[in-house]
Amino acid sequence: MSILILVKRFLIVLVLANFAAGCAGSKKYESTGEYIDDSAITTKVKASILGDSRLKTLQINVKTFKGVVQLSGFVDSSDMAARAVDLTRRVKGVKTVDNSLIVK
């Protein structure tokens, strides 16, 4: 009976180890925690941009991957693009900002 218990414990440990390894991130893929953190950063950046009186535009897209935020879309002036980048850099958790905004 004790061998059966040892085998069950071994299988449980093996399954848990596979589960933990499946949640790990790599260069091209985020871990579950990183994905949640990046979703929060994206939401905060969007709220910051939409809440700014000088940037009331829905044409700025925000994507985050491992703390790197990419801004894309269209703005009316280079000042608006610079303001969007500045607001994005102020958000906690943002490592760098990739500015792909296009001035109309």
Buried (B, 14 or more C-beta within 10 A) or exposed (E): EEEEEEEEEEEEEEEEEEEEEEEEEEEEEBBEEBBEBBEBBBEBBBEBBEEBEEBEBEEBBBBBBBEBBBBBBBBEEEEBBEBBBEBBEEBEEBEEBBBEBEEE
